[in-house]
């Protein structure tokens, strides 16, 4: 019988993490690599992924870097094809890449912005998941982890379009779990709270805003990116083998505050 510790071991597994040249994506990739996975670092610029790959390899970890703007169909195809060429399999997909090009009231944006944010935050994860499914079916198992947000669970101010995409991603995940469980493929969604990344700098760099926000949080602080990695490891590994269709908040208590 396997020990619980051995079930967290990802040796022999291949993981693709989108948007992994920095922030939460990079922290997730590092956590998976340190647990034995061969990781595919992916983001819009090849130079950025190459730097992360070098950093990982210097630590003795196995990684390759593949440029991929997830809104580009050819680059999505290339991401999957090159991963298979290099590693021969795909076991884990973390749909982390996202955008938030607009902050303001719902009626203040326009159709082009709506289309762009839906394309990146919802359509691309749907398509990438569909593309890895045949390889996971072939293996008889796989784990898809979609990165949503607490904004997809609780409406705030100024993030309405972003929130709508993240709520859609949650329902997409539940349907993936329902339809693909018979193939041994699990799908779960993680909803981070405010994390100290470049993506959210506009929020956490405002000291007054952060002070007001953290005082209302049970844990009284915002998170570092590496605090997301443990939950992802559980969902990616055999330690989470019976977990599918779940929605997991890692938010310092945001959803139970105020």
NUVEXBA-289952 format. One record per atom (N, C-alpha, C, CB): residue in one letter; x, y, z. Coordinates in steps of 0.2 Angstrom, whole numbers, plus 2048, in hexadecimal, padded with zeros to 3 digits. Glycine has a CB too. Layout:
residues N
AXYZ...
//
This chain:
residues 258
X8047FA800X800800800X804806800X7FB800806X80380B7FCX8078117FBX806815801X8058157F5X80B819804X80B81D809X808824806X81281F80CX80582880BX80282E809X807833806X7FF83280FX80D832809X813836806X8148347FFX81983580AX81482E7FDX81682C7F6X81182E7F1X8178247F6X80B82F7F4X8058317EFX8068387EDX7FE8307F3X80A83C7F0X80B8437EEX8118437E9X80D8477F4X81483D7E8X81A83D7E3X81783D7DCX81E8377E5X81A8427D8X8188427D1X81D8407CCX81684A7D0X82283C7CEX8278397CAX8248367C4X82B8347CEX8268377BEX8238347B8X81D8387B5X82182D7B9X81B83D7B9X8158417B6X8188477B2X8118437BCX8138497AEX81584F7AAX8108547ABX81684D7A2X81285A7ADX80D8607AEX80E8667AAX80D8627B6X8098687A7X80986F7A3X8068747A8X80586E79CX8098797A9X80687F7ADX8068857A8X80A8807B3X8018887A7X80088E7A3X8028947A7X7FA88F79FX8058997A4X80689F7A8X80B89E7ADX8008A27AAX81089A7ACX8148987B2X81B89B7B2X8158907B1X81C8A17AEX8238A47AFX8248A87B5X8248A87A8X81E8A97B8X81E8AD7BEX8188AC7C3X81F8B57BDX8188AF7C9X8128AF7CDX8108A87CFX80D8B37C9X8098A87CFX8068A17D2X80889C7CDX7FF8A27D2X80889D7C7X80A8977C2X8118947C3X80989A7BBX8168997C4X81D8977C5X81D8937CCX82189D7C5X81A8957D1X81A8927D8X81788B7D7X8168967DDX81188A7D3X80E8847D2X81387F7CFX8088857CEX8168827C9X81B87E7C5X82087B7CAX81D8827BFX8238807CEX82987E7D2X8268787D7X82B8847D6X8218797DAX81E8747DFX81D86D7DCX8178767E2X81B86D7D5X81A8677D2X8208647D0X8158687CCX8258687CEX82C8657CCX82F8637D2X83086B7C9X82F8667D7X8328647DEX82F85D7E0X8328697E3X82985C7DEX8268557E0X8278507DAX81E8567E1X82B8517D6X82D84C7D1X82B84D7CAX82C8467D3X8268517C9X8238527C2X8288557BDX81D8567C2X8278537B7X82A8577B1X82685C7AFX82C8527ABX8288637B0X8238687AFX82586C7A8X82486D7B5X81F86E7A5X82087379FX81E87A7A1X81B87079AX82387E7A1X8228857A3X82088979CX8298887A5X81A88C79DX817890797X815897799X81188B795X81689B794X8148A2795X8158A578EX8178A679AX8138AB78DX8138AF787X81A8B0783X80F8B5787X81F8B0788X8268B2785X82A8AC787X8288B8788X82E8AA781X8338A5782X8388A6787X8358A377BX83B8AD786X8408AF78BX83E8AE792X8428B678AX8388AF794X8368AF79BX8358A779DX82F8B279BX8338A3799X83389C79BX83A89979BX82E898796X83E89B797X845899797X84989A79DX84989B791X8478A07A0X84A8A27A6X84889E7ACX8498A97A8X84289C7ACX83F8987B1X8418917B1X8378987B1X84288E7AAX8448877A9X84C8877ACX8448867A2X85088C7AAX85788C7ADX85788C7B4X85B8927AAX8538907B7X8528907BFX8518897C2X84D8957C1X84C8867BFX84987F7C1X84F87A7C0X84387D7BDX85287A7BAX8578757B8X85D8767BDX8598767B1X85F87C7BFX86487E7C4X86387A7CAX8658857C4X85C8797CCX85A8767D2X85A86E7D1X8548797D5X85B86C7CBX85B8657CAX8548627C8X85D8617D0X8508677C6X8498657C4X8488647BDX84486B7C7X8438617BBX84285F7B4X83D8647B1X8418587B2X83F8687ACX83A86D7A9X83C86F7A2X83A8737ADX83787079EX838873797X834879797X83686E792X83587E792X832884791X82F88478AX83688A793X82888678AX825886784X82188D784X820880782X82289177FX81F89777EX81889677CX82289C779X813899780X80C89877EX80789E780X809891781X8058A177CX7FF8A677DX7F98A277CX7FF8AD778X7F68A1782X7F089C782X7EA89E77EX7EE89B789X7EA8A577CX7E58A7777X7E68A6770X7E48AF778X7EC8A376EX7EE8A2768X7EE89A766X7F68A4766X7E9898761X7E8891760X7EE88D75EX7E389075BX7F389075AX7F988D758X7FD88C75DX7FC891752X7FE891762X802890768X80088B76DX80489776BX7F988A76DX7F6885772X7F887E76FX7EE886772X7F787E768X7F9877765X800875766X7F787875DX80487A765X80C879766X80D87776DX80F880764X80A87A772X80B878779X80A87177AX80787D77EX80486E778X803867779X807863775X7FB866777X80886576EX80D86176AX81486076CX80D864763X81786676EX81E866771X81E862777X82086D771X81986277CX81985F782X81A857781X813860786X81585577CX81584E77AX81C84C777X80F84C775X81E850772X82584E76FX82A84D774X82785476AX82A851779X83085177EX82F84C784X830858782X82884B786X82784778CX82384178AX82484B791X81F841785X81B83B783X81483A787X81F835784X81383F78BX80D83E78FX80B845792X80D839795X805845795X80284B798X7FE84879EX7FE850794X80084A7A4X7FC8477AAX7F884D7AEX8018447AFX7FB8537ADX7F88587B2X7F885F7ADX7FD85A7B8X7F28627ADX7F28697AAX7EF86E7AFX7ED8687A4X7F38737B0X7F18787B5X7F087E7B0X7F787A7BAX7E98807B0X7E78867ACX7E888C7B0X7E08857A9X7ED88F7B0X7EF8957B5X7EF89C7B1X7F58947B8X7F189C7ABX7F18A27A7X7EA8A67A7X7F48A17A0X7EA8AC7A8X7E48B07A8X7E68B77A7X7E08AF7AFX7E18BB7A6X7E28C37A5X7DC8C67A9X7E28C579DX7DE8CC7AAX7D98D17ADX7DA8D87AAX7D88D17B5X7D88D97A4X7DA8E07A0X7D68E67A2X7DA8DF799X7D18E47A7X7CC8EA7A8X7CA8EA7AFX7C68E97A4X7CA8F07B2X7C88F17B9X7C38F67B9X7CE8F27BEX7BD8F57BBX7B88FA7BBX7B18F77BBX7B98FF7B5X7AC8FB7BAX7A58F97BAX7A38F57B4X7A08FE7BBX79E8F07B4X79C8EC7AFX79B8F07A8X7978E87B0X7978F57A9X7958F97A3X79A8FE7A1X78F8FD7A5X7A08FE7A4X7A69027A2X7AA8FF79DX7A99057A7X7AA8F979BX7AE8F5797X7AB8F5790X7B08EE799X7AE8F178BX7AB8F0784X7AC8E9782X7AF8F577FX7A98E877DX7A88E177AX7AF8DE779X7A48E1774X7B38E1776X7BA8DF775X7BE8DC77BX7BE8E4771X7BD8E0780X7C08DE787X7BD8D8789X7C08E478CX7B68D7789X7B28D178BX7B58CB787X7AB8D378AX7B58CC781X7B78C677DX7BE8C477EX7B78C8775X7C38C977FX7CA8C7781X7CA8C3788X7CE8CD781X7C78C678DX7C78C3793X7C48BC793X7C48C7799X7BF8BB790X7BB8B478FX7C08AF78BX7B58B578CX7C38B2786X7C78AE782X7CD8AB786X7CA8B277CX7D08AF78AX7D68AD78EX7D48A9794X7DA8B3790X7CF8AB798X7CE8A979FX7C98A379EX7CB8AE7A3X7C58A2799X7C089C799X7C1898793X7B989F799X7C289B78DX7C2897787X7C9893786X7C189B780X7CE896788X7D5893787X7D588D78CX7DA898788X7D388E792X7D4888797X7CF882794X7D288A79EX7C9884791X7C587F78FX7C887B789X7BE88278CX7CB87F784X7CF87C77FX7D5878781X7D188177AX7D987A785X7DF877787X7DD87078BX7E387B78CX7D887178FX7D686A792X7D386578DX7D086C797X7D0867788X7CD863783X7D386077FX7C986777EX7D986477FX7DE86177BX7E285C77FX7E3867779X7E385D785X7E7858789X7E285278BX7E985B790X7DC85278AX7D884C78CX7D9846789X7D084E78BX7DB846782X7DC83F77FX7E383C782X7DE840778X7E7840784X7EE83D787X7EC83A78EX7F3842788X7E883E792X7E683C799X7E2835798X7E284179DX7DD835794X7D982F793X7DE829791X7D483078DX7E382A78DX7E782578BX7EB822791X7ED828786X7ED827796X7F082579CX7EB8227A1X7F382B7A0X7E58237A0X7E08207A5X7DF8257ABX7E18197A7X7E282A7ABX7E282F7B1X7E58367AFX7E582D7B7X7E383B7B3X7E68427B1X7E28477B6X7E58447AAX7E684C7B7X7E38527BBX7E38587B8X7E78527C2X7DD85B7B7X7DD8627B5X7DB8677BAX7D78637AFX7DF86C7BBX7DE8717C1X7DD8787BEX7E48707C6X7D887A7BEX7D68817BCX7D78867C1X7CF8817B9X7DB88C7C0X7DC8917C5X7D68967C4X7E38947C5X7D28977C9X7CC89C7C8X7CE8A17CDX7C58997CAX7CA8A47D1X7CB8A97D6X7C58A97DBX7CC8B07D2X7C68AC7E1X7C08AD7E5X7BC8B27E2X7C38B07ECX7BE8B67DDX7BA8BB7DAX7B58B77D5X7BE8BF7D5X7B68B17D4X7B18AD7D1X7AB8AA7D5X7B48A77CDX7AC8AB7DCX7A88A87E1X7A48AE7E4X7AB8A47E6X7A78B47E4X7A48B97E8X7A58C07E5X7A78B97F0X7A08C37E3X7A18C97DFX7A48CF7E3X79A8CC7DCX7A98D27DFX7AC8D87E3X7AA8DE7DEX7B38D77E3X7AE8E37DFX7AD8E97DBX7B38EA7D6X7AC8F07DFX7B18EC7D0X7B68ED7CBX7B98E77C7X7BB8F17CEX7B78E17C9X7B98DB7C6X7B48D77C3X7BE8D77CBX7AF8DA7C1X7A98D67BFX7AA8D27B9X7A38DB7BDX7AD8D47B4X7AF8D07AEX7B38CA7AFX7B28D47A8X7B98CC7B3X7BD8C77B5X7BA8C27BAX7C38CA7BAX7B68C47BEX7B28BF7C3X7AD8BB7BEX7AD8C37C7X7AA8BD7B9X7A68B97B5X7AA8B47B2X7A28BE7B0X7B08B57AFX7B48B07ACX7B68AB7B1X7BA8B37A9X7B88AD7B7X7BA8A87BCX7B48A47BFX7BD8AC7C2X7AE8A67BFX7A88A27C1X7A789D7BBX7A28A77C2X7A889F7B5X7A789B7AFX7AC8957B0X7A889E7A9X7B28977B2X7B78927B2X7B688C7B8X7BE8957B4X7B288F7BDX7B088A7C2X7AB8857BFX7AD88E7C8X7A68877BCX7A18837B9X7A487E7B4X79B8877B6X7A98817B0X7AC87D7ABX7B08777AEX7B18817A7X7B38787B4X7B78737B7X7B286E7BAX7BA8767BDX7AC8707BCX7A786B7BFX7A58667B9X7A186F7C2X7A48697B3X7A28657AEX7A78617ABX79F86A7A8X7AD8637ABX7B385F7AAX7B38597AEX7B98627AAX7B285A7B5X7B28557BAX7AD8507B8X7B28577C1X7A78527B7X7A184E7B6X7A28497B0X79B8527B6X7A484C7AAX7A58497A4X7AB8447A3X7A484E79EX7B08467A6X7B78437A5X7B983E7ABX7BC8487A4X7B583E7B0X7B78397B6X7B78327B3X7B283A7BBX7B38307AFX7B38297ACX7B98277A9X7AD8287A7X7BD82C7A7X7C382B7A3X7C982B7A8X7C583079EX7C882C7AFX7CD82D7B4X7D08347B4X7D28287B3X7CD8387B1X7CF83F7B1X7CB8437B6X7CE8427AAX7CF8477BBX7CC84B7C0X7CD8527BEX7D08497C7X7C88567C0X7C885D7BFX7C68617C5X7C485F7B9X7CB8667C7X7C986A7CDX7CB8717CCX7CD8677D3X7C88757D0X7CA87C7CFX7CC8807D6X7C38807CCX7D18847D5X7D48877DBX7D288F7DAX7DB8867DCX7D08917E0X7CE8997E0X7D289C7E5X7C68997E2X7D889F7E2X7DC8A37E7X7D98AA7E9X7E38A47E4X7DB8AC7EFX7D98B37F1X7DE8B87EEX7D98B37F8X7E08BD7F2X7E58C27EFX7EC8BF7F1X7E48C97F3X7F08BE7EBX7F68BC7ECX7FB8C17E9X7F78B57E7X8018C17ECX8068C77EBX80A8C57E4X80B8C87F0X8078C67DEX80A8C57D8X8098CB7D4X8068BF7D4X80D8CB7CEX80D8D17C9X8068D27C7X8128CF7C3X8028CC7C6X7FB8CC7C3X7F78D17C7X7F88C57C2X7F78D07CEX7F38D47D3X7F68DA7D6X7F18CF7D8X7FC8DC7D3X8008E27D6X7FC8E87D7X8068E37D2X7F78E97D2X7F38EF7D3X7EF8EF7D9X7EE8F07CDX7ED8EA7DCX7E98E97E2X7EE8E97E8X7E58E37E2X7F38E57E8X7F78E47EFX7FC8EA7EFX7FA8DE7EFX7FE8EE7EAX8028F37EBX7FF8FA7EEX8058F57E4X7F88FA7EEX7F58FF7F2X7F48FE7F9X7EE9007EFX7F99017FDX7F98FF804X7F3900808X7FF904807X7EF905807X7E990680AX7E4901808X7E690D808X7E48FF802X7DF8FA800X7E18F3803X7DF8F97F8X7E78F1803X7EA8EB806X7E88EB80EX7F18EA805X7EA8F1811X7E88F1818X7E18F081AX7EA8F881BX7DD8F3816X7D58F2817X7D38EB816X7D18F7813X7D68E8810X7D58E180EX7D78DC814X7D88E0807X7DD8DD816X7E08D881AX7DD8D8821X7E88D981BX7DB8DE823X7D88DE82AX7D18DB82AX7D78E682CX7CE8DA824X7C88D6824X7C98CE823X7C48D981EX7CF8CD821X7D18C5820X7D28C2827X7D78C581CX7D08BC828X7D18B882EX7D98B782FX7CE8B182EX7DC8B6829X7E48B582AX7E88BB82AX7E68B0824X7E48C1829X7E88C8829X7EE8C9825X7EA8C9830X7EE8C681FX7F38C781AX7F18C4813X7FA8C481DX7F58C780EX7F48C4808X7F98BE807X7F58CA802X7F88BA802X7FD8B4801X8028B57FCX7F88AF7FEX8078B17FDX80D8B07F8X80B8AB7F3X8148AF7FCX80E8AB7EDX80C8A67E8X80D89F7EAX8108A87E2X81289E7EEX8148977EFX80F8947F4X81B8967F2X80B8987F7X8068957FBX8008917F8X80389A800X8008927F1X7FB88E7EDX7FE8877EBX7F98927E7X8048867EBX8078807E8X80587A7ECX80F8817E9X80487A7F3X8028747F6X7FB8717F4X8028757FEX7F68767F3X7F08737F1X7F08707EAX7EB8797F2X7F48747E6X7F48717DFX7F886A7DFX7F98767DBX7FD8697E3X8008637E4X7FB85D7E6X8068637E8X7F785F7EBX7F285A7EDX7ED8587E7X7EE85D7F3X7EB85D7E3X7E685C7DEX7E98587D8X7E38627DCX7F08597D7X7F38577D1X7F584F7D2X7F985B7D0X7F684E7D9X7FA8477DAX7F48427DCX7FE8487E0X7F783C7DDX7F38367DFX7F08377E7X7F78307DFX7F383C7EAX7F083D7F1X7E98407F0X7F58427F5X7E88437EAX7E18467E9X7DD8427E4X7E184D7E7X7DE83B7E4X7DB8377DFX7D48367DFX7DE8307E0X7D18387E4X7C98387E5X7C683F7E5X7C78347EBX7CA8447E3X7C884B7E3X7C684D7DCX7CD84F7E7X7C084E7DAX7BF8517D4X7B88557D4X7BE84C7CFX7B885B7D0X7B285F7D0X7B28647D6X7AC85B7D0X7B88647DAX7B88687E0X7BA8707DEX7BD8667E4X7B88747E2X7B987B7E2X7BD87D7E8X7B38807E1X7C387F7E8X7C78807EEX7CA8877EFX7CD87B7EEX7C888A7F4X7CA8917F5X7D18917F9X7C58957F8X7D58957F7X7DC8967FBX7DC89E7FCX7E28937F7X7D98A0801X7D78A7801X7D88AB808X7D08A97FFX7DB8A780CX7DC8AA813X7D68AC817X7E08B1812X7D18A9814X7CA8AA818X7C68AF815X7CB8AB81FX7C88B280FX7C48B780CX7BC8B580BX7C78B8805X7BB8AF809X7B48AE808X7B08AD80EX7B48A7804X7B38AD814X7AF8AC81AX7B08B381EX7B28A781FX7B38B881BX7B48BE81EX7AE8C381CX7BB8C181DX7AD8C8820X7A98CE81FX7A28CD81CX7AC8D281B
//
